[in-house]
Amino acid sequence: MESGRHEALPAAELEGFRQDLEREAKLEGLDIEITSFDRGDGTVDVEWRVSRDEGAPVAALVGAAAGAAVGVSLAGPLGAAAGAAVGAIAATAATAPSGEPDWLRIARAELGTKEISGVGSNPRIEEYFTWTSLGQSPDGVPWCGAFVSFCLGKAGKITKGKGSARAADWLAFGDPLPGPQPGCVVVLKPQAPGASGHVGFWIGESSTQVSLLGGNQSDAVNIERFRLSDVRSNGYRWPRGTATASVPATKTVMAAPISGALAGNDLDILVRTLWGECRGEPERGQVAVVHVIRNRVLQRGTGAAEECQRPAQFSCWSDAQRPKLLALRRDDPLYLSLQAVALAAWSAKDITDGARHYYAPSGMPNGKPPAWAAFGTETLRIGGHIFLKSVP
């Protein structure tokens, strides 16, 4: 993070912009001084100066819990409490829509947790198993049921050690629903030979697919789509004695369209693109950039990595900037924060109304919009970006 200036910020967005600057400075161990100037037209100019906070080095923010969150093993004298702070930052970035049940908000905070490849086991996933009758187990054991147990247990819906790691057992949980509810437990038929099935939390569905936030989905906690026909009979389950969500149980809520799971190289390149394009923007502005990229993916039937690195599209991937993006460490606190934003936004409702382009007036010569902007329709202004749809 460097000192800088943002001009003509809508005054209503000043507080959020200020909070984002302060959060980024804290993540990078910097002191920050922020000054705003009223332009008299409903906008403000914002200047910020940063300096190193010698009492809070960046390395102190990364600990064992952070390593667990990204599926890596971190050795050395880095404390678990510091790692927990990083986890809290990531959880804040993955803010859930209001009205969601507690266990679904807990599940969202775990997005990005994944198995450790090769020798070793993610201690966070091992903790999921402590909420099941199986007890603590390595991440090589199928763990979708353990993840559901952990989330419901943390929300006070099951007793520790009483959940099940076996997906099919969740057909006996709580009460059946006549239709889906946001956050309800969904039990699927076996997805592989010899398996007992799969279980996760309902995020949304279309006429042919259901979107689940679950564990052990491509070896990680993420949001993936499955065939709607694979939902078992009485496979929508709800905790007994708990009021259902505000959405009627008989109503099918359409999930925001997503193109497969956001994982692996697609997730990594998307996070690096957010770092290059909008790390200093308000969180809602970061979400909007994710939605622009997702809209391009859906239009072309490609992947996030391909769209982010398509030539002459996102300036952060230019030859001059590319080395900086590739040098960003995956255990960097800001990387973790942006990763949480990306994972939560990828399956959320599009806030840009179909935008596939945006630009920053502050980066344009004399502040003039690019020539292509004249052919599009403005849909949104957030922070320093203007978003447009229908650009040829």
C-alpha positions in Angstrom: 0.0 0.0 0.0 1.3 3.4 -0.9 0.2 7.0 -0.1 -2.3 8.3 -2.6 -5.2 10.5 -3.5 -8.7 9.7 -4.7 -10.7 12.6 -6.4 -14.5 13.1 -6.6 -15.5 10.3 -4.3 -19.3 10.4 -3.5 -19.6 11.9 0.0 -21.9 9.0 1.0 -19.1 6.5 0.4 -16.4 8.4 2.3 -16.8 6.4 5.6 -16.7 3.0 3.9 -13.7 4.2 1.8 -12.0 5.4 5.0 -12.6 2.1 6.7 -11.2 0.1 3.8 -8.0 2.2 3.8 -7.6 1.7 7.5 -8.1 -2.0 7.2 -5.6 -2.4 4.3 -3.1 -0.3 6.3 -3.5 -2.5 9.3 -3.1 -5.6 7.2 0.2 -4.3 5.9 1.4 -3.1 9.3 1.3 0.6 8.3 0.2 3.8 10.1 -2.2 5.9 8.0 -3.3 9.5 8.0 -6.4 10.3 6.0 -7.6 13.7 5.0 -10.8 14.6 3.0 -11.7 17.8 1.2 -15.3 18.7 0.4 -15.7 19.8 -3.3 -19.1 21.3 -2.6 -20.8 19.2 -5.2 -21.6 16.1 -3.2 -18.2 14.6 -3.7 -14.9 14.8 -1.7 -11.2 14.4 -2.5 -9.4 12.0 -0.2 -5.7 11.9 0.5 -3.8 9.4 2.6 -0.3 9.1 3.7 1.2 5.8 5.0 4.3 5.0 7.1 5.6 1.8 8.6 4.2 0.9 12.0 7.2 -0.6 13.7 5.1 -2.1 16.4 3.1 -4.3 14.1 5.2 -6.0 11.5 3.3 -7.8 8.7 4.7 -11.2 9.6 3.0 -11.0 13.0 -0.4 -11.2 11.3 0.3 -14.6 9.9 0.0 -17.7 12.2 -1.1 -21.3 12.4 -4.7 -20.5 11.9 -4.0 -18.6 8.7 -1.9 -21.5 7.4 -4.9 -23.8 8.1 -7.2 -21.5 6.2 -5.2 -21.7 3.0 -4.2 -25.3 3.4 -0.5 -24.8 4.1 1.7 -25.7 7.0 3.5 -22.7 8.6 6.4 -23.4 10.8 8.2 -21.1 13.2 7.2 -18.8 16.1 4.1 -17.4 14.5 1.3 -17.4 16.9 -2.1 -19.0 16.5 -3.8 -15.9 17.9 -2.3 -13.8 15.1 -3.6 -16.4 12.6 -7.0 -16.1 14.1 -6.9 -12.4 13.5 -6.4 -13.1 9.8 -9.3 -15.6 9.8 -11.5 -12.9 11.4 -10.5 -10.5 8.6 -11.4 -13.1 5.9 -14.7 -13.8 7.7 -15.5 -10.1 7.7 -14.9 -9.9 3.9 -17.2 -12.8 3.3 -20.2 -11.0 4.8 -23.4 -12.9 4.3 -26.7 -11.5 3.2 -29.0 -10.5 6.1 -31.5 -13.1 7.2 -29.3 -16.1 6.6 -29.2 -18.6 9.5 -26.2 -18.5 11.8 -24.8 -21.8 10.6 -24.6 -20.6 7.0 -22.8 -17.4 8.1 -20.3 -19.7 9.9 -20.0 -21.8 6.8 -19.2 -18.7 4.7 -16.4 -17.8 7.1 -14.7 -21.1 6.2 -14.7 -20.6 2.5 -11.2 -21.3 1.1 -10.3 -24.0 3.7 -8.8 -26.9 1.8 -6.9 -30.1 2.2 -3.1 -30.2 2.4 -1.7 -32.1 -0.6 0.8 -34.8 0.0 2.0 -35.5 3.5 0.2 -33.6 6.2 -3.4 -32.8 7.2 -5.1 -29.4 7.6 -5.8 -29.0 11.4 -8.9 -26.9 10.6 -10.5 -29.9 8.8 -9.4 -32.2 11.6 -11.3 -29.8 14.0 -14.4 -30.3 11.8 -14.3 -34.0 12.7 -14.3 -33.3 16.4 -18.0 -32.4 16.1 -18.7 -35.9 14.8 -19.0 -39.3 16.5 -15.9 -40.3 14.4 -13.7 -38.0 16.3 -10.6 -36.1 15.1 -9.5 -37.5 11.7 -7.1 -36.4 8.9 -8.3 -34.5 5.9 -7.9 -37.6 3.7 -11.1 -39.0 5.2 -14.3 -37.8 3.4 -15.3 -34.7 5.4 -18.4 -33.1 3.9 -20.5 -34.4 6.8 -17.9 -33.2 9.3 -18.1 -29.7 7.9 -21.8 -29.7 8.2 -21.5 -30.9 11.8 -19.0 -28.2 12.6 -21.1 -25.4 11.3 -24.3 -26.6 12.9 -22.5 -27.3 16.1 -20.9 -23.8 16.3 -24.5 -22.4 15.8 -25.7 -24.5 18.8 -27.8 -26.9 16.7 -26.0 -30.1 17.6 -23.8 -31.3 20.5 -20.1 -31.7 19.9 -19.3 -35.3 19.1 -22.8 -36.1 18.1 -22.7 -35.1 14.4 -22.1 -37.6 11.6 -19.2 -37.6 9.1 -21.3 -39.9 6.8 -23.4 -37.9 4.3 -26.3 -40.4 4.1 -26.9 -40.1 7.9 -28.0 -36.5 7.5 -31.3 -37.8 6.0 -32.3 -38.5 9.7 -31.3 -34.9 10.8 -34.0 -32.5 12.0 -37.2 -32.3 9.9 -37.7 -32.7 6.1 -38.8 -29.6 4.2 -41.3 -29.7 1.3 -38.9 -27.4 -0.6 -35.5 -25.7 -0.2 -34.8 -22.9 2.3 -31.6 -20.8 2.3 -29.1 -22.6 4.5 -31.0 -25.9 4.7 -29.0 -29.1 4.8 -29.2 -30.9 1.4 -28.4 -34.6 1.1 -27.4 -35.8 -2.4 -27.0 -39.3 -3.9 -23.5 -40.8 -4.1 -21.3 -38.7 -6.4 -18.7 -41.5 -6.7 -18.7 -45.3 -6.5 -18.7 -46.6 -3.0 -19.6 -43.2 -1.4 -22.5 -42.7 0.9 -23.5 -39.4 -0.9 -22.8 -35.8 -0.3 -24.1 -33.1 2.0 -23.9 -29.4 2.1 -25.9 -26.2 2.7 -28.4 -24.8 0.1 -27.4 -21.6 -1.6 -29.8 -21.6 -4.5 -31.0 -23.7 -7.5 -32.2 -23.5 -11.1 -34.5 -25.8 -12.9 -31.7 -28.4 -13.3 -29.0 -27.6 -10.8 -28.6 -26.9 -7.0 -25.8 -24.8 -5.6 -24.3 -26.0 -2.3 -21.8 -24.4 0.1 -20.0 -27.4 1.4 -16.8 -29.1 2.5 -14.8 -31.7 0.5 -16.0 -30.1 -2.7 -12.9 -30.4 -5.0 -11.0 -30.9 -1.7 -12.0 -27.5 -0.3 -14.8 -25.5 1.3 -16.5 -23.7 -1.7 -19.7 -23.3 -3.6 -20.4 -25.8 -6.3 -23.3 -26.8 -8.5 -24.8 -30.3 -8.6 -27.6 -32.0 -10.6 -30.9 -31.2 -9.0 -32.0 -34.7 -9.8 -29.3 -36.0 -7.3 -31.1 -34.5 -4.3 -32.4 -37.4 -2.3 -36.1 -37.9 -1.4 -36.7 -35.8 1.7 -33.2 -34.5 1.2 -33.9 -30.9 2.3 -33.5 -30.9 6.1 -33.9 -28.3 8.7 -33.0 -28.2 12.4 -35.9 -29.3 14.5 -37.5 -26.5 16.6 -35.8 -23.7 14.5 -37.8 -21.2 12.6 -37.4 -21.4 8.9 -36.1 -18.5 6.8 -38.3 -15.8 5.4 -38.4 -17.4 1.9 -41.4 -19.7 1.7 -40.3 -23.4 1.7 -42.3 -24.1 -1.5 -40.6 -21.4 -3.5 -37.6 -22.2 -5.6 -35.0 -19.4 -5.4 -32.8 -19.1 -8.4 -29.1 -19.1 -7.6 -27.0 -16.5 -9.2 -25.5 -18.1 -12.3 -22.0 -19.5 -11.7 -19.7 -21.4 -14.1 -18.5 -24.4 -12.1 -16.5 -24.1 -8.9 -14.2 -21.1 -8.2 -11.1 -22.9 -7.3 -7.5 -23.7 -8.2 -5.9 -21.4 -10.8 -9.2 -19.6 -11.6 -9.5 -18.5 -7.9 -5.8 -17.6 -7.6 -5.7 -15.5 -10.8 -9.0 -13.8 -9.8 -7.6 -12.8 -6.4 -4.4 -11.4 -8.0 -6.6 -9.4 -10.4 -8.6 -8.0 -7.5 -5.3 -7.0 -5.9 -4.1 -5.3 -9.0 -7.4 -3.6 -10.0 -9.3 -2.7 -6.8 -7.5 -3.5 -3.5 -8.0 0.1 -2.4 -11.7 0.2 -3.4 -14.5 -0.3 -0.9 -15.5 -3.9 -0.4 -18.7 -3.4 -2.5 -16.5 -2.1 -5.3 -14.3 -5.3 -5.1 -17.5 -7.4 -5.3 -18.6 -5.4 -8.4 -15.3 -6.2 -10.1 -15.8 -9.9 -9.4 -19.2 -9.7 -11.0 -17.8 -8.1 -14.1 -15.4 -10.9 -14.5 -18.1 -13.5 -13.8 -20.3 -11.9 -16.4 -17.6 -12.3 -19.0 -17.1 -15.9 -18.0 -20.8 -16.6 -18.4 -20.9 -14.7 -21.8 -18.0 -16.7 -23.3 -18.2 -20.0 -21.4 -14.6 -19.7 -20.3 -12.9 -19.5 -16.9 -12.0 -16.7 -14.5 -8.2 -17.1 -15.1 -8.7 -16.9 -18.9 -10.9 -13.8 -18.7 -8.6 -12.0 -16.2 -5.5 -12.6 -18.4 -7.2 -12.0 -21.8 -4.9 -9.6 -23.7 -5.6 -5.8 -23.4 -8.4 -6.2 -21.0 -7.2 -5.7 -17.4 -4.3 -3.3 -17.2 -2.9 -4.9 -14.0 -1.7 -7.9 -16.1 0.3 -5.7 -18.4 4.0 -6.6 -18.8 5.1 -3.9 -16.3 2.6 -4.9 -13.6 2.5 -8.7 -14.1 5.6 -9.4 -11.9 4.1 -7.6 -8.9 0.9 -9.7 -9.2 2.7 -13.0 -9.5 4.9 -12.1 -6.5 1.9 -11.7 -4.2 2.1 -14.5 -1.5 -0.9 -16.7 -0.9 -0.4 -16.3 2.8 -0.4 -12.5 2.6 -3.2 -11.2 4.8 -4.6 -9.0 1.9 -4.6 -12.0 -0.4 -6.6 -13.9 2.2 -9.1 -11.0 2.5 -9.5 -10.7 -1.2 -9.9 -14.4 -1.6 -12.8 -14.4 0.9 -14.4 -11.5 -1.1 -14.0 -13.5 -4.4 -15.5 -16.7 -3.0 -18.5 -15.0 -1.4 -19.2 -12.7 -4.4 -18.9 -15.4 -7.1 -22.2 -17.0 -6.1 -23.9 -13.8 -5.0 -26.5 -11.8 -6.9 -25.0 -9.5 -9.5 -24.8 -6.0 -8.2 -23.7 -4.5 -11.5 -26.9 -5.3 -13.6 -24.9 -7.2 -16.1 -21.9 -5.0 -16.5 -18.9 -6.4 -18.3 -16.7 -3.3 -18.4 -15.6 -0.6 -16.0 -13.0 2.2 -15.9 -11.5 4.6 -13.4 -11.9 8.3 -14.4 -8.8 9.1 -12.3 -6.7 6.9 -14.5 -7.9 8.5 -17.8 -6.0 11.3 -19.6 -7.7 14.6 -18.5 -10.3 12.4 -16.7 -12.1 11.7 -20.0 -13.9 8.4 -20.4 -12.4 5.9 -22.9 -13.9 5.9 -26.4 -15.6 2.5 -25.9 -17.6 3.9 -23.0 -19.7 6.0 -25.3 -21.3 2.7 -26.7 -22.3 1.3 -23.3 -24.9 2.0 -20.6 -23.7 3.0 -17.1 -25.1 0.8 -14.4 -23.2 1.6 -11.2 -20.6 3.9 -9.6 -18.6 2.7 -6.6 -15.5 4.3 -5.3 -13.2 5.1 -8.2 -14.9 2.9 -10.8 -17.8 3.4 -13.3 -19.4 0.2 -14.5 -21.1 -0.3 -17.9 -23.1 -2.9 -19.7 -23.9 -3.5 -23.4 -20.4 -2.4 -24.6 -19.9 -4.0 -28.0 
